[in-house]
Amino acid sequence: MSGHYGNEHDPFAAIKMPHEVLEILSRRLTAIEHSADTLQLHLASERVQGFVEALEELKVLKPGEIESLYLILDDAGQARVTALLL
């Protein structure tokens, strides 16, 4: 789990997944949140999207959980874009 989020604020808390998957997603989310510019943000977003696509293809998570991941990550990306533009 990401050190950035405690259990009660973990955006992935409602999704059951292997610990290794959670660690990778947490690192990728942190990369999005700490992107220094829009290029870094784009690269971090593309990287995590590819990872989620792999999880989907391998059927590691249920379709609803995959959709939740996309929403969580999209929200994080949008929040970072807003912060970078301010």
C-alpha distances in whole Angstrom, upper triangle without the diagonal:
4,6,8,8,8,8,12,11,8,10,9,9,13,12,12,11,11,8,9,9,6,5,9,8,6,9,11,11,11,14,15,15,17,19,22,25,25,26,22,21,23,22,18,19,21,18,16,18,20,17,17,20,20,17,20,23,22,21,18,17,20,22,21,17,18,20,17,15,18,18,15,15,19,18,16,19,22,20,20,24,25,24,25,28,29
4,5,6,8,9,12,10,8,10,10,11,15,14,15,14,14,11,12,12,8,7,9,8,5,7,10,8,8,11,13,12,13,16,19,22,22,23,19,18,21,20,16,17,19,17,15,18,19,17,17,21,21,19,22,24,24,23,20,19,22,23,22,18,19,20,17,15,17,18,14,14,17,17,14,17,19,18,17,21,22,20,22,25,26
4,5,7,10,12,11,9,12,13,13,17,17,18,17,17,14,15,15,12,10,12,12,8,9,12,11,9,13,14,13,13,17,19,22,24,24,21,20,23,22,18,20,22,20,18,21,23,20,21,24,24,23,25,28,27,27,24,23,25,27,25,22,22,24,21,18,21,21,17,17,20,19,16,19,21,19,18,22,23,21,22,26,26
4,7,10,11,9,8,11,12,13,17,17,19,19,19,16,17,16,13,12,14,12,9,10,12,10,8,11,12,10,11,15,17,20,21,22,19,18,21,20,17,18,21,20,17,20,22,20,20,24,25,23,25,28,28,27,24,23,25,26,25,21,22,22,19,17,19,19,15,15,18,16,13,16,18,15,15,19,19,17,19,22,22
4,6,8,5,5,8,10,10,13,15,16,17,18,15,16,16,12,12,14,12,9,11,13,11,10,14,14,12,14,17,20,22,23,25,22,20,22,22,19,19,22,21,18,20,23,20,20,24,24,22,24,28,27,26,23,21,23,24,22,19,20,21,17,16,18,17,13,14,17,15,13,16,18,16,16,20,20,19,21,24,24
4,5,5,6,10,11,10,13,15,16,17,18,15,17,17,13,14,16,15,12,14,17,14,14,17,18,16,18,21,24,26,27,28,25,23,26,26,22,22,26,24,21,24,26,23,22,26,27,24,26,29,29,27,24,23,24,26,23,20,22,22,19,18,21,20,16,17,20,18,16,20,22,19,20,24,24,22,25,27,27
4,6,5,9,9,7,10,12,13,15,16,14,17,16,13,14,16,15,12,16,18,15,16,19,20,18,20,23,26,29,29,30,27,25,27,27,24,23,26,25,21,24,26,23,22,25,26,23,25,28,27,25,22,20,22,23,21,18,20,21,17,17,20,19,16,18,21,19,18,21,23,21,22,25,26,24,27,30,29
4,6,9,10,8,10,13,15,17,19,17,20,19,15,17,19,17,15,18,19,16,17,21,20,18,21,24,27,29,29,31,28,26,28,28,25,24,27,26,23,24,27,24,23,27,27,24,26,29,29,27,24,22,22,24,21,18,21,21,17,17,20,18,15,18,20,18,17,21,22,20,21,25,24,23,26,29,28
4,6,9,8,11,13,15,17,19,17,19,18,14,15,17,15,12,15,16,13,14,17,17,15,17,20,23,25,25,27,25,22,24,25,21,21,24,23,20,22,25,22,21,24,26,23,24,28,28,26,23,21,22,23,20,17,19,19,15,15,17,16,12,15,17,14,13,17,18,16,17,21,21,20,23,25,25
4,5,5,9,10,12,13,15,13,15,14,10,12,14,11,9,13,14,11,12,15,15,14,17,19,23,24,24,26,23,20,23,23,19,19,21,20,17,19,21,19,17,21,22,19,21,25,24,23,20,18,19,20,18,15,16,17,13,12,15,14,11,12,15,14,13,16,18,16,17,21,21,20,23,25,25
4,6,7,9,12,13,15,14,16,14,11,13,14,10,9,13,13,10,12,15,14,13,16,18,22,23,22,24,22,19,20,21,17,16,19,18,15,16,19,17,15,19,20,17,19,22,22,21,18,16,17,17,15,12,13,13,10,9,12,10,7,9,12,11,10,14,15,14,15,19,19,19,21,24,24
4,6,6,8,9,12,11,13,11,8,10,12,9,8,12,12,10,13,16,15,15,18,20,24,25,24,25,23,20,21,21,18,16,19,18,14,15,17,15,13,16,17,15,16,19,19,17,15,12,14,15,13,10,11,12,9,8,11,11,8,10,13,13,12,15,17,17,18,21,22,22,24,26,27
4,6,8,9,12,11,14,13,9,12,14,12,11,15,16,14,16,19,18,18,21,23,27,28,28,29,26,23,25,25,21,20,23,21,18,19,21,18,16,20,20,17,18,22,21,19,16,14,15,16,14,11,14,14,11,11,15,14,11,14,17,16,15,19,20,20,21,24,25,25,27,29,30
4,7,9,13,13,16,14,12,15,16,14,14,18,18,16,18,21,20,20,23,25,29,30,29,30,28,25,26,26,23,21,23,22,19,19,21,19,16,19,20,17,17,21,20,18,15,12,12,14,11,9,12,12,9,10,14,13,11,14,17,16,17,20,21,21,23,25,26,26,29,31,31
4,6,10,11,13,11,9,13,14,12,13,16,16,15,18,20,20,20,23,25,28,29,28,29,27,24,25,24,21,20,21,20,16,17,18,16,13,16,17,13,14,17,16,14,12,9,9,11,9,6,9,11,8,9,12,12,11,13,16,16,17,19,21,21,23,25,26,27,29,31,32
4,7,9,12,10,9,13,14,13,14,17,18,17,20,22,22,23,25,27,31,32,31,31,29,26,27,26,23,22,23,21,18,18,20,16,14,17,17,13,14,17,15,13,10,8,9,12,11,8,11,13,11,11,15,16,15,16,19,20,20,22,24,25,26,28,30,30,32,34,35
4,6,8,6,7,10,11,10,12,15,15,16,18,20,20,22,24,25,29,30,29,29,27,25,25,24,21,20,21,19,16,17,17,14,12,15,14,10,12,15,13,11,8,7,10,13,13,9,11,14,12,11,15,16,15,16,19,20,20,22,24,25,25,28,30,30,31,34,35
4,5,5,6,9,10,11,12,15,16,17,18,20,21,23,24,26,30,31,30,30,27,26,26,25,21,21,22,19,16,18,18,14,13,16,14,11,14,16,13,13,9,9,13,16,16,13,14,17,16,14,17,19,18,18,22,23,22,24,27,27,27,29,31,31,32,35,37
4,5,5,6,9,10,10,12,14,15,16,18,20,21,22,24,28,30,29,29,26,25,26,24,21,21,22,19,16,19,19,15,15,18,16,14,17,19,16,16,12,13,16,19,19,15,16,19,17,15,18,20,18,18,22,22,21,23,26,26,26,29,30,30,31,34,35
4,5,5,6,9,10,11,12,14,15,17,19,20,21,23,26,28,28,27,24,23,24,22,18,19,20,16,14,17,16,12,13,16,14,12,16,17,15,15,12,13,17,19,20,16,16,19,18,15,18,20,18,18,21,22,21,22,26,26,25,28,30,29,30,33,35
4,5,5,6,9,10,11,12,14,15,17,18,20,21,25,26,25,25,22,21,21,19,16,16,17,14,11,13,13,9,10,13,11,9,12,14,12,13,9,10,14,16,16,13,12,16,15,12,14,17,15,14,18,19,18,19,23,23,23,25,27,27,28,31,33
4,5,5,6,9,10,10,12,14,15,16,18,20,23,25,25,25,22,20,21,20,16,16,18,15,12,14,15,12,11,15,14,12,14,17,16,15,12,12,15,17,16,13,13,15,13,11,14,16,13,13,17,18,16,18,21,21,21,24,26,25,26,29,30
4,6,5,6,9,10,11,12,14,15,16,18,22,24,24,23,20,19,20,19,15,16,18,15,12,15,16,12,13,17,15,14,17,19,18,18,15,15,18,20,20,16,16,18,17,14,16,18,15,14,18,19,17,18,22,21,20,23,26,25,25,29,30
4,5,5,6,9,10,11,13,14,15,16,20,22,21,21,17,17,17,15,12,13,14,11,9,12,12,9,10,14,13,12,15,17,16,17,14,14,18,19,19,16,15,17,16,12,15,17,14,13,16,18,15,17,20,20,19,22,24,24,24,27,29
4,5,5,6,9,10,11,12,14,15,19,20,20,20,17,15,16,15,11,11,13,10,7,10,11,8,9,12,12,11,14,16,16,16,13,13,16,17,16,13,12,14,13,9,11,13,11,9,13,14,12,14,17,17,16,19,21,21,22,25,26
4,5,5,6,9,10,10,12,14,18,20,20,20,17,15,17,16,12,13,15,13,10,13,15,12,12,16,16,15,17,20,19,19,17,16,19,20,19,15,15,16,14,11,13,14,11,10,14,14,12,14,17,16,15,19,21,20,21,24,25
4,5,5,6,9,10,11,12,16,18,18,18,14,13,15,14,10,12,14,11,9,13,14,12,13,17,16,16,19,21,20,21,18,18,21,22,22,18,17,19,17,14,15,17,14,12,15,16,13,14,17,17,15,18,21,19,20,23,24
4,5,5,6,9,10,11,14,16,15,15,12,11,12,10,7,8,10,8,6,10,11,9,11,14,14,14,17,19,19,20,18,17,20,20,20,17,15,17,15,12,12,14,12,9,12,13,11,11,15,15,13,16,18,18,18,21,23
4,5,5,6,9,10,14,15,15,15,12,10,12,12,8,9,12,10,8,11,13,12,12,15,16,16,18,20,21,21,19,18,20,20,19,16,15,16,14,10,11,12,9,7,10,10,7,9,12,12,11,14,16,15,16,19,20
4,5,5,6,8,12,14,15,15,12,11,13,13,9,11,14,12,11,14,16,15,15,19,19,19,21,24,24,24,22,21,24,24,23,20,19,19,17,14,15,16,12,10,13,13,9,11,14,12,11,14,16,14,15,19,20
4,6,5,6,9,11,12,12,8,8,10,9,6,9,11,10,9,13,14,14,15,18,19,19,21,23,24,25,23,22,25,24,24,21,19,20,19,15,15,16,14,11,13,14,10,10,14,13,10,13,16,14,14,17,19
4,6,5,9,10,10,11,8,6,8,9,6,6,10,10,9,11,14,14,14,17,19,19,20,23,24,24,23,22,24,23,22,20,18,18,17,14,13,14,11,8,10,10,7,6,10,9,7,10,12,12,11,15,16
4,6,9,11,11,13,10,8,11,12,9,10,14,14,12,15,17,17,17,20,22,22,23,26,27,27,25,24,26,25,24,21,20,20,18,15,15,15,12,10,11,10,7,7,10,8,6,9,11,9,10,14,15
4,6,9,11,12,9,8,12,12,10,12,15,14,14,17,19,19,20,22,24,24,26,28,29,29,27,26,29,28,27,24,23,23,21,18,18,18,16,13,15,14,10,10,13,11,8,11,13,10,10,14,15
4,6,7,8,5,5,9,9,8,10,13,13,13,16,18,18,19,22,23,24,25,27,28,29,28,27,29,28,28,25,23,23,22,19,18,18,16,13,14,14,11,9,12,11,8,9,12,10,9,12,14
4,7,8,6,7,11,11,11,13,16,16,17,19,21,21,23,25,26,27,29,31,32,33,31,31,33,32,31,29,27,27,25,23,22,22,20,17,17,17,14,12,14,13,9,10,12,10,8,11,13
4,6,5,6,9,10,11,12,14,16,17,18,20,21,23,24,26,27,29,30,32,33,32,31,33,31,31,29,27,26,25,23,21,21,20,17,16,17,14,12,13,13,9,8,11,10,7,9,12
4,5,5,6,9,10,10,12,14,15,16,18,20,21,22,24,26,26,28,30,31,30,29,31,29,29,27,25,24,23,21,19,19,18,15,14,15,13,10,11,12,9,7,10,10,7,9,12
4,5,5,6,9,10,11,12,14,15,17,19,20,21,23,25,26,27,29,30,29,29,31,29,29,28,25,24,24,22,19,20,20,16,16,17,15,12,14,15,12,10,14,14,11,13,16
4,5,5,6,8,10,11,12,14,15,17,18,20,21,23,24,26,27,29,27,27,29,28,28,26,23,23,23,20,18,20,18,15,15,16,14,11,13,14,11,11,14,14,11,14,17
4,5,5,6,9,10,11,12,14,15,16,18,20,21,22,24,26,27,26,25,27,25,25,23,21,20,20,17,15,16,15,11,11,13,10,7,10,11,8,8,11,11,10,12,15
4,6,5,6,9,10,10,12,14,15,16,18,20,21,22,24,25,25,24,26,24,24,23,20,20,20,17,15,16,16,12,11,13,12,8,11,13,10,10,13,14,12,14,17
4,5,5,6,9,10,11,12,14,15,17,19,20,21,23,24,24,24,26,24,25,23,20,20,21,17,16,17,17,13,13,16,14,11,14,16,13,13,17,17,15,17,20
4,6,5,6,9,10,11,12,14,16,17,18,20,21,23,21,21,23,23,23,20,18,18,18,15,13,15,14,10,11,14,11,9,13,14,11,12,16,16,14,17,20
4,5,5,6,9,10,11,12,14,15,16,18,20,21,20,19,21,20,20,18,15,15,15,12,10,12,11,8,8,11,9,7,10,12,11,11,15,15,15,17,20
4,6,5,6,9,10,10,12,14,15,16,18,20,19,19,21,20,20,19,15,16,17,14,11,14,14,10,11,14,13,11,14,16,14,14,18,19,18,20,23
4,5,5,6,9,10,11,13,14,16,17,19,18,18,20,20,21,18,15,17,17,13,12,15,15,11,13,16,14,12,16,17,16,16,20,20,19,22,25
4,5,5,6,9,10,11,12,14,15,16,15,15,17,17,17,15,12,13,13,10,9,12,11,8,10,13,12,11,14,16,15,16,19,20,19,22,24
4,5,5,6,9,10,10,12,14,15,15,14,16,15,16,14,10,11,12,9,8,11,11,8,9,13,12,11,14,16,16,17,20,21,20,22,25
4,5,5,6,9,10,10,12,14,14,15,17,16,17,16,12,14,15,12,11,14,15,12,13,17,16,15,18,20,19,20,23,24,23,25,28
4,5,5,6,9,10,11,12,11,12,15,15,16,14,11,13,14,11,11,14,14,12,14,17,16,15,19,20,20,21,24,25,24,27,29
4,5,5,6,9,10,10,10,9,12,11,12,10,7,9,11,7,8,11,12,10,12,15,15,15,18,19,19,21,23,24,24,27,29
4,5,5,6,9,10,10,11,12,11,13,12,8,11,13,10,10,13,14,13,14,17,17,17,19,22,22,22,25,27,27,28,31
4,5,5,6,8,9,10,13,13,15,13,10,13,15,12,13,16,17,15,17,20,20,20,22,24,24,25,28,29,29,31,34
4,6,5,6,5,7,9,10,12,10,8,11,13,10,12,15,15,14,17,19,19,20,22,24,24,25,28,29,29,32,34
4,5,5,6,7,8,7,10,9,7,10,12,10,11,14,15,15,16,19,20,20,22,25,25,26,28,30,30,32,34
4,5,8,9,11,10,14,13,10,13,16,14,14,18,19,18,19,23,23,23,25,28,28,28,31,33,33,34,37
4,5,8,10,11,15,13,11,15,17,15,16,19,20,19,21,24,24,25,27,29,29,30,33,34,34,36,39
4,5,7,8,11,11,9,13,15,14,15,18,19,19,21,23,24,24,27,29,29,30,33,34,35,37,39
4,7,9,12,10,9,13,14,12,15,17,17,18,20,22,22,23,26,27,28,29,32,33,33,36,38
4,7,8,6,6,10,10,10,12,15,15,16,18,20,20,22,24,25,26,28,30,31,32,34,36
4,5,5,6,9,10,11,13,14,15,17,18,20,21,23,24,26,27,29,30,32,33,35,37
4,5,5,6,9,10,11,12,14,15,16,18,20,21,23,24,26,27,29,30,32,33,35
4,5,5,6,9,10,11,12,14,15,16,18,20,21,23,24,26,27,29,30,32,33
4,5,5,6,9,10,10,12,14,15,17,18,20,21,23,24,26,27,29,30,32
4,5,5,6,9,10,11,12,14,15,17,18,20,21,23,24,26,27,29,31
4,5,5,6,9,10,10,12,14,15,16,18,20,21,23,24,26,27,29
4,5,5,6,9,10,11,12,14,15,16,18,20,21,23,24,26,27
4,5,5,6,8,10,11,12,14,15,17,18,20,21,22,24,26
4,6,5,6,8,10,10,12,14,15,16,18,20,21,22,24
4,5,5,6,9,10,10,12,14,15,16,18,20,21,23
4,6,5,6,9,10,11,12,14,16,17,18,20,22
4,5,5,6,9,10,11,12,14,15,16,18,20
4,5,5,6,9,10,11,12,14,15,17,19
4,5,5,6,9,10,11,12,14,15,17
4,5,5,6,9,10,11,12,14,16
4,5,5,6,9,10,10,12,14
4,5,5,6,9,10,11,13
4,6,5,6,9,10,11
4,5,5,6,9,10
4,5,5,6,9
4,5,5,6
4,5,5
4,6
4
